[in-house]
Amino acid sequence: MPADSLQSFQVDNLYLLIGENPLPNLVAARTLVHPEGTVILVHTTHTTPMAKALASLLSKNPEASVKHRFLPLGDGQANGFKIRQTIQASVRTLKGSIGMNYTGGTKAMAVHAHSALEQLRPQVVFSYLDPHLLKMIIDQLDAPPLQFAVDLPLQLEDILMLHGLTWHTGTTPHRDPIHPELATQLAALLVNLEHSKSWQDWRRKRVDPLKTACDNQKTLSVQSVSLAPLAEPLQATLAQHLNVKNNHLHLSNSCAPSFDHPCQLLGWLHGLWLEDFVLASIQALAPQYGIHDYGLSLQIQNPQQRQDRFPQFELDVAFTRGYQLFAISCTTAQDKATCKKKLFEATQRARQLGGAEARIGLVCASRRPQLLQSELELVTRNRKLKVFGIPQWGTLDRHIAEWIHQNT
């Protein structure tokens, strides 16, 4: 097999240094081990749960027969003598070729494990998954390292499993927008400033009080909402898709089967329509841009806390391209405080799940998204984030496509 193929560097035994985020370990395990090979999970007491989650996910892959074994270091993540001693004792029992991927673990683990392997087996294949280049790096003794693109499609659920997380009880992400046509038309109309003001005023006065009643599990005081305050193009659009009579939006059975309950419709009009619009844009891009999995309203929890009524955290919209996670936070707010809060929350959660390779975006109602993005880049020191405001709504799919292209 030519040396320009990543498969030519697959080994029989691959050491993986387990760190806080086991995603790079999964990528290495699925690309750098022979089909009948073994991955050796080098972990500390602290990273034992990560090692177990990785082992569980590897075992559930029906197409692979890769085995795994654990190599615990206890609390010796900074103890060079113990690291070398443990690695060398393990190496002496192995047959066949050996490799080590040192993306995870501590720096001390990487240095001492590298030294221990090099002393006993000079032909060890050392590798590293670069989070900036999104490539697997293969070290060479007397030449520059080799770089290989990695094509490893992952499901969103795979990424959750790596962290010992699951979907919140009774929920799974929606893969289809509730009402994509209406959401797309609303987005196009709200680019107009007067239409946007009309919509915000109508929503605040007519929709939000009813949504609050729903949130408090109170009986709705009315069964219809007047559209009269809305700009005429917005009235016409709602009338085209919903149950509108005499210029009143009727809440009961408003647009079955899209909405199961009046409260669901009110929540959608309050702001969830924007998530629908974003998901519809991603859905349209999926075939051309290699988007493998996507979903809306990702409600995530720790399975050990199944009795909790609310999810541990939530991502508005997310998708995977290869092993890379893209997370998009959505808000119809335009004020900086709300936008920043939404983006900070999404950044924390996306990095927790997808590591340094994760990319985070915000779709909001700001009319100056570039200014907001510049401020957020300065605060977060992250120049990979992206803010999509109202000026981008008319061609959001094209702007998301550019974002994907710039970050893969």
Secondary structure as UniProt FT lines:
FT   TURN            3..4
FT   HELIX           6..9
FT   STRAND          11..17
FT   HELIX           23..31
FT   STRAND          33..43
FT   TURN            46..47
FT   HELIX           48..59
FT   TURN            62..63
FT   STRAND          67..72
FT   TURN            74..75
FT   TURN            77..78
FT   HELIX           80..91
FT   TURN            92..93
FT   STRAND          98..101
FT   HELIX           107..120
FT   TURN            122..123
FT   STRAND          125..130
FT   TURN            131..134
FT   STRAND          135..138
FT   STRAND          146..149
FT   HELIX           156..162
FT   TURN            163..164
FT   STRAND          166..167
FT   TURN            169..170
FT   HELIX           180..189
FT   TURN            190..191
FT   HELIX           193..202
FT   HELIX           203..207
FT   HELIX           208..215
FT   TURN            216..217
FT   STRAND          224..226
FT   TURN            228..229
FT   HELIX           232..241
FT   STRAND          244..245
FT   TURN            246..247
FT   STRAND          248..250
FT   TURN            252..253
FT   TURN            256..257
FT   HELIX           262..267
FT   HELIX           268..272
FT   HELIX           273..289
FT   STRAND          291..301
FT   HELIX           303..305
FT   TURN            306..307
FT   STRAND          313..321
FT   TURN            322..323
FT   STRAND          324..330
FT   HELIX           336..354
FT   HELIX           355..357
FT   STRAND          359..363
FT   HELIX           369..380
FT   TURN            383..384
FT   STRAND          386..388
FT   HELIX           390..393
FT   TURN            394..395
FT   HELIX           396..406
//
